[in-house]
């Protein structure tokens, strides 16, 4: 029978594995091969061609979510 230390070690190992997997997932939209705002072609793993497009797209999505822009 496992004692508290063994149970804790098992839980920590599972949690560590899940955190590593989560940290490797990209944040934001999926890679499409083009900028999500201006559709300029991009190499993997880029989602936006620059910070200006990223910020503009983020603003556009927020406004759409709030119902301000269609």
N, C-alpha and C positions, 0 to 999 in steps of 0.2 A: 504494500500500500504506500502511496506517495505521501510524503509529508508536506507541510506548508511551503518549504523552500523549493521542493520539486514542482509543486503546482504553480508557484510564482514564477519560477524560471521558464516553465512551459508557456505560461500566459505572456511573459515578456518576449519570448522568442516569436510567438505568433503575432504580437502587436508590432514588433520590430519589422517583421516581414511585410505586414500590411502597410506600415508607414513608408518603407522603402518603395513598395509598388506604387503607392499614392504619390510619392514625390517624383516619380518618373513620368507620370501622366502630364502631358502638356496642359497648361491653363489656357482658357479661351477657346476660340473656334478651332475646328479641325483644319488640317492642312488641305488646301484645294489646288495648289499650284499657282494661285493668283492672289493678289492683295484683296482682302475682303472688302475694301472700300473702293479702290479705283480699278481693280481687276488687272493690274499690271502683273506680268509673269514673274514668279518667284521660285527660288530653289528651296528644297526641303531643308529645314523645318519652318521657314519663315511664313508668317500669316499676313504681315503688313509690310509695305515697302519702306515705311519710315514712321516715326513717332506721330507726325502730323496726321497721316491716314489712320493710324491706330486710334488716336484721340477723337478724330472726327467720326469714325465708325462707332466708337463707344458712346459718344454723345447721341448719335442717330438712334442707336439701339435703346438708350435710356428714354429718349423722347417718344419712341414708338411704344415702349412699355407703358409710359404714362398716358398715352393716347394723344400726344401733341402733334405728331407728324405721321403721315401715311405714305 
